[in-house]
Amino acid sequence: MIRFAVALAVAALASLLPQAAAANDTARAGLAAAAASAKKWQSDAALVSVSTLAADASGRAAKWDYLFHSPKATQGYSVEIKGGKIAGTLEVRPHVKDPVGQEFVDSGQAMAEAKKNGLVLKGKAAMSLIVMGQATAKPGPYWSVVGGYDTNDVSVVLEGRTGKFAYSQRCLEHRAHGAASRIRHSGSGCTVVRC
């Protein structure tokens, strides 16, 4: 009887402890599960974006979001992966439609290349893989790795298929109320004047 009471007390205390955080994974780790869910939703679903707001210095995050588009259904489908499992799905308006494809460098390689090209992390980084066209030398999938939003923080853009450096941006003046950025083009890169 005493053993049962002790076991019950230990179990009660354990339930009060914070749950262990989900294991951090790279962007590619959850892709197969997200794609399978999207194909069940619509057979023509194509990957259009991969993102996280909380990548660590190795390009891993506890949660990744995968966005798909179905031309047939004219809808989008968001799949959230946490700890290697689907944590949620949602049908959304199709604000992004251009497929990034399945052949892209993983987030770990993208983060390493971004750091080689001036990215300095002060905490977690926002990372997104999306098709860009007007702000790049050639349209296609690109990784955007954001080091922060304060004055002098750097963001780096890399070609999605190769991981090759495309350009970087530096926040020269932080504006508190989310005002739009103005970009000054200079040589091989761009400098954000306000962010």
C-alpha positions as CSV (number, residue, x, y, z in Angstrom):
1,M,0.0,0.0,0.0
2,I,2.8,2.4,0.9
3,R,4.6,1.6,-2.4
4,F,1.4,2.4,-4.3
5,A,1.1,5.8,-2.5
6,V,4.7,6.7,-3.2
7,A,4.3,5.7,-6.9
8,L,1.1,7.8,-7.1
9,A,2.9,10.8,-5.5
10,V,5.9,10.5,-7.9
11,A,3.5,10.4,-10.9
12,A,1.6,13.4,-9.6
13,L,4.9,15.4,-9.2
14,A,6.1,14.3,-12.6
15,S,2.9,15.6,-14.2
16,L,3.7,19.1,-12.7
17,L,7.1,19.3,-14.4
18,P,7.4,21.1,-17.7
19,Q,7.1,18.8,-20.7
20,A,10.3,18.2,-22.7
21,A,10.6,20.4,-25.7
22,A,10.1,18.8,-29.1
23,A,13.2,17.7,-30.8
24,N,14.7,20.2,-33.2
25,D,14.8,19.1,-36.8
26,T,15.9,20.5,-40.1
27,A,13.3,21.6,-42.7
28,R,13.7,18.5,-44.8
29,A,13.0,16.2,-41.8
30,G,9.2,16.9,-41.9
31,L,8.8,17.2,-45.6
32,A,7.7,13.6,-46.4
33,A,5.0,13.7,-43.7
34,A,3.8,17.1,-44.8
35,A,3.8,16.1,-48.5
36,A,1.8,12.9,-47.8
37,S,-0.8,14.9,-45.9
38,A,-1.0,17.5,-48.7
39,K,-1.5,14.7,-51.3
40,K,-4.4,13.3,-49.3
41,W,-5.9,16.7,-49.3
42,Q,-5.5,17.3,-53.1
43,S,-3.6,15.1,-55.5
44,D,-2.1,18.1,-57.4
45,A,-0.8,19.8,-54.2
46,A,2.7,21.3,-54.8
47,L,5.0,22.6,-52.1
48,V,5.3,26.4,-52.3
49,S,6.9,27.4,-49.0
50,V,8.8,26.0,-46.0
51,S,9.3,28.2,-42.9
52,T,10.0,28.6,-39.2
53,L,10.3,31.6,-37.0
54,A,12.6,29.9,-34.5
55,A,15.6,28.3,-36.2
56,D,18.7,27.7,-34.0
57,A,22.3,28.3,-35.1
58,S,22.4,24.9,-36.8
59,G,19.3,25.6,-38.9
60,R,17.0,23.3,-36.8
61,A,13.7,24.2,-35.2
62,A,11.1,22.5,-33.1
63,K,8.4,23.5,-35.5
64,W,8.3,23.9,-39.3
65,D,5.4,25.0,-41.5
66,Y,4.9,23.7,-45.0
67,L,2.6,25.4,-47.4
68,F,1.1,23.7,-50.5
69,H,-1.0,25.0,-53.3
70,S,-3.6,23.1,-55.4
71,P,-4.3,24.7,-58.8
72,K,-7.3,22.5,-59.2
73,A,-8.9,23.5,-55.9
74,T,-7.5,27.0,-56.1
75,Q,-6.6,26.7,-52.4
76,G,-3.6,26.5,-50.1
77,Y,-2.9,23.9,-47.4
78,S,-0.7,24.5,-44.4
79,V,0.9,21.6,-42.5
80,E,2.6,22.2,-39.2
81,I,5.2,19.6,-38.1
82,K,6.5,19.5,-34.5
83,G,8.9,16.8,-33.3
84,G,8.6,14.9,-36.6
85,K,4.8,14.6,-36.4
86,I,1.9,16.5,-37.9
87,A,0.7,19.0,-35.3
88,G,-2.0,20.7,-37.4
89,T,-3.3,21.3,-40.9
90,L,-5.4,24.1,-42.3
91,E,-6.9,25.0,-45.7
92,V,-6.0,28.6,-46.5
93,R,-6.3,31.2,-49.2
94,P,-3.6,30.7,-51.9
95,H,-1.4,33.7,-51.2
96,V,1.7,31.8,-52.6
97,K,1.4,29.7,-55.7
98,D,4.8,29.1,-57.3
99,P,6.2,25.6,-56.5
100,V,9.7,25.5,-54.8
101,G,10.1,21.8,-55.8
102,Q,11.5,19.0,-53.7
103,E,15.2,19.6,-54.6
104,F,16.5,22.2,-52.2
105,V,19.4,22.5,-49.8
106,D,18.3,21.7,-46.2
107,S,18.0,24.4,-43.6
108,G,21.2,23.3,-41.8
109,Q,23.3,24.0,-44.9
110,A,21.4,27.2,-45.6
111,M,22.1,28.5,-42.1
112,A,25.8,27.6,-42.3
113,E,26.1,29.5,-45.6
114,A,24.2,32.5,-44.2
115,K,26.6,32.7,-41.3
116,K,29.5,32.6,-43.7
117,N,28.0,35.6,-45.5
118,G,27.4,37.9,-42.5
119,L,24.5,36.5,-40.5
120,V,24.9,37.0,-36.8
121,L,22.3,35.4,-34.6
122,K,21.2,37.0,-31.3
123,G,18.7,34.3,-30.6
124,K,16.4,32.4,-33.0
125,A,16.2,33.1,-36.7
126,A,13.3,33.3,-39.1
127,M,14.0,31.0,-42.2
128,S,11.8,30.6,-45.2
129,L,12.1,28.9,-48.6
130,I,10.0,30.5,-51.2
131,V,10.1,31.4,-54.9
132,M,11.4,34.9,-55.5
133,G,11.7,36.7,-58.8
134,Q,11.8,40.5,-58.8
135,A,14.4,40.9,-56.0
136,T,16.8,38.3,-57.4
137,A,19.1,37.9,-60.4
138,K,17.0,34.9,-61.6
139,P,13.5,33.6,-60.5
140,G,13.5,30.4,-58.5
141,P,13.4,29.1,-54.9
142,Y,15.5,31.0,-52.4
143,W,16.2,30.7,-48.7
144,S,15.7,33.9,-46.7
145,V,17.5,33.8,-43.3
146,V,16.7,36.7,-41.0
147,G,19.1,37.4,-38.2
148,G,17.0,40.1,-36.5
149,Y,15.0,43.3,-37.0
150,D,17.1,45.8,-35.0
151,T,19.5,48.3,-36.4
152,N,22.5,46.6,-38.1
153,D,21.0,43.2,-38.1
154,V,21.7,41.2,-41.3
155,S,19.4,39.0,-43.4
156,V,20.9,36.7,-46.0
157,V,19.2,35.3,-49.2
158,L,20.6,32.1,-50.7
159,E,19.7,30.2,-53.9
160,G,17.4,27.4,-52.7
161,R,18.7,24.6,-54.9
162,T,22.4,25.2,-54.4
163,G,22.7,27.2,-51.2
164,K,24.8,29.7,-53.1
165,F,24.9,33.3,-51.7
166,A,22.6,35.7,-53.6
167,Y,22.6,38.9,-51.5
168,S,22.4,40.2,-47.9
169,Q,20.5,43.1,-46.4
170,R,21.4,45.2,-43.3
171,C,18.8,47.0,-41.3
172,L,20.3,50.5,-41.0
173,E,17.4,52.2,-39.1
174,H,14.8,50.4,-37.0
175,R,11.3,51.8,-37.1
176,A,9.1,50.8,-34.2
177,H,5.7,50.7,-35.8
178,G,6.3,48.3,-38.7
179,A,6.7,50.9,-41.4
180,A,7.5,49.6,-44.8
181,S,11.1,49.1,-45.8
182,R,12.9,51.1,-48.5
183,I,15.7,49.3,-50.3
184,R,18.8,50.9,-51.8
185,H,20.5,48.7,-54.4
186,S,24.3,48.8,-54.3
187,G,26.6,46.6,-56.4
188,S,26.0,42.9,-55.8
189,G,23.6,43.3,-52.8
190,C,20.9,45.4,-51.3
191,T,20.8,47.4,-48.1
192,V,17.6,47.9,-46.2
193,V,17.4,51.5,-45.3
194,R,14.4,51.2,-42.9
195,C,12.9,48.1,-41.4
